[in-house]
Amino acid sequence: MKPVRTSDAPQAIGPYSQAIKVGDFVFTSGQIALTPDGEMTEEDIELQTAQVMRNLKAVLEAAGSNLQNVVKTTIFLADMEDFMAVNAVYEKWFGDHKPARSTVAVKTLPKNALVEIECIALVEAPIPD
């Protein structure tokens, strides 16, 4: 197992890694709408989802992967009423690629985020030491 770290996504806000690479896979931690400098994106579901996707993209790239190699995502929503808005932004980032997915409504998310997304992806290249 190898931890993945990048300054292009927010640093972990607890005792965990941005992602872990194991064999040919990378498992990301859930990403919320923090910018790489740790500021929360304003309380707008589309803006937050776009920031989450930027964070996932950065973490995946640091692991030698990308959004087109994502096998599975899990979306956590503070309000299931945001489902369609999140879908619209999510679809723009994945395009024709349609990974397996689960979406779960939760009571609250860290830093009162509106959305959190984690994923599992295939790795294209080894992470340099």
For each residue, the residues with C-beta under 8 A, 3 or more apart:
1: 20 21 22
2: 20 21 22 127
3: 17 18 19 20 21
4: 17 18 19 20 21 26 28 59 62 63 127
5: 17 18 62
6: 9 18 58 59 61 62
7: 11 36
8: 36 58 61 62
9: 6 18 31 36 54 55 56 58 59 62
10: 13 31 32 34 35 36 37 38 55
11: 7 18 38
12: 15 16 17 18 29
13: 10 34 110 111
14:
15: 12
16: 12 29
17: 3 4 5 12 20 29
18: 3 4 5 6 9 11 12 28 29 59 62
19: 3 4 26 27 28 29 59 60 62 63
20: 1 2 3 4 17 26 27
21: 1 2 3 4 25 26 63 64 123 127
22: 1 2 25 26 27
23:
24: 122 123
25: 21 22 71 120 121 122 123
26: 4 19 20 21 22 59 60 63 64 65 120 121 122 123
27: 19 20 22 118 120
28: 4 18 19 31 56 59 60 118 119 120 121
29: 12 16 17 18 19 118
30: 74 76 116 117 118
31: 9 10 28 34 52 55 56 59 116 117 118
32: 10 40 48 52 55 109 110 111 113 115 116
33: 40 41 47 48 49 51 52 55 113 114 115
34: 10 13 31 38 39 40 41 51 55 111
35: 10 38 39 40 41 51
36: 7 8 9 10 55 58
37: 10
38: 10 11 34 35
39: 34 35
40: 32 33 34 35 111 113
41: 33 34 35 44 47 48 51
42: 47 48
43: 48 114
44: 41 47 48
45: 48 49 82 85 86 114 115
46: 49 50 85 88 89
47: 33 41 42 44 50 51
48: 32 33 41 42 43 44 45 51 52 113 114 115
49: 33 45 46 52 53 85 86 89 90 115 117
50: 46 47 53 54 89 93
51: 33 34 35 41 47 48 54 55
52: 31 32 33 48 49 55 56 115 116 117
53: 49 50 56 57 67 89 90 93 117
54: 9 50 51 57 58
55: 9 10 31 32 33 34 36 51 52 58 59
56: 9 28 31 52 53 59 60 67 117 119
57: 53 54 60 61 66 67 93
58: 6 8 9 36 54 55 61 62
59: 4 6 9 18 19 26 28 31 55 56 62 63
60: 19 26 28 56 57 63 65 66 67 69 70 119 121
61: 6 8 57 58 64 65 66
62: 4 5 6 8 9 18 19 58 59 127
63: 4 19 21 26 59 60 121 123 127
64: 21 26 61 123 124 125 126 127
65: 26 60 61 69 70 121 122 123 124
66: 57 60 61 69 121 124
67: 53 56 57 60 70 93 94 97 121
68: 94 97
69: 60 65 66 121 122 123 124
70: 60 65 67 73 94 97 99 119 120 121
71: 25 99 100 119 120 121 122
72: 99 100 101 102 119 120
73: 70 99 100 101 102 117 118 119 120
74: 30 101 102 103 104 117 118 119
75: 86 90 101 102 103 104 115 116 117
76: 30 103 104 105 106 109 115 116 117
77: 80 82 83 86 103 104 105 106 114 115
78: 82 105 106 107 108 109 112 113 114 115
79: 82 105 114
80: 77 83 105
81:
82: 45 77 78 79 85 86 114 115
83: 77 80 86 87 103
84: 87 88
85: 45 46 49 82 88 89
86: 45 49 75 77 82 83 89 90 103 115
87: 83 84 90 91
88: 46 84 85 91 92
89: 46 49 50 53 85 86 92 93
90: 49 53 75 86 87 93 94 117
91: 87 88 94 95
92: 88 89 95
93: 50 53 57 67 89 90
94: 67 68 70 90 91 97 98 99
95: 91 92
96:
97: 67 68 70 94
98: 94
99: 70 71 72 73 94 119
100: 71 72 73
101: 72 73 74 75
102: 72 73 74 75
103: 74 75 76 77 83 86
104: 74 75 76 77
105: 76 77 78 79 80
106: 76 77 78 109
107: 78
108: 78 112
109: 32 76 78 106 112 113 114 115 116
110: 13 32 113 116
111: 13 32 34 40
112: 78 108 109
113: 32 33 40 48 78 109 110 116
114: 33 43 45 48 77 78 79 82 109
115: 32 33 45 48 49 52 75 76 77 78 82 86 109
116: 30 31 32 52 75 76 109 110 113
117: 30 31 49 52 53 56 73 74 75 76 90
118: 27 28 29 30 31 73 74
119: 28 56 60 70 71 72 73 74 99
120: 25 26 27 28 70 71 72 73
121: 25 26 28 60 63 65 66 67 69 70 71
122: 24 25 26 65 69 71
123: 21 24 25 26 63 64 65 69 126 127
124: 64 65 66 69
125: 64
126: 64 123
127: 2 4 21 62 63 64 123
128:
129:
